Amino acid sequence: MPLPLVVFSHLRWDFVYQRPQHLLSRLARSRRVVVVEEPVRDEGEPHWERSEPAAGVTVFRPHTPAERWGFNDEQARYLEPLLDELAASEVLGGAVAWLYTPPPSSTTGWTRSHSSPTPRPRCAATSAGCWRRPTSSSPAG
């Protein structure tokens, strides 16, 4: 079975069913998909809200007392322990991380330590095959 996919997303799964939900639902047919949404403010102790909106997809929404929304440095002190707890309880060691959000500084260290080392893709797969952006040293086409 392929490694689990952990997606850090700025979109709420239950807001509007869009392209990310379509893609992730399809990916969940062959691998486990864990979606970590941006945190919501909550005065209580940091904790996870968990839902399973589709087969093979588990969504985790962190609740923290931080003032700033989103994945940011203020959230990091709450998110890092929550993410470590999540990785252990959901057996996510070696997972592949997908950052579907503006660069989340609070998760980059966590993703490096919990993700599998995968090389950067040399091209983007599309329905037409493999497309590569031309560079000065490679011919277009």
Order of alpha helices (4+ residues) and beta strands (2+ residues): beta-alpha-beta-beta-beta-beta-alpha-beta-alpha-beta-beta
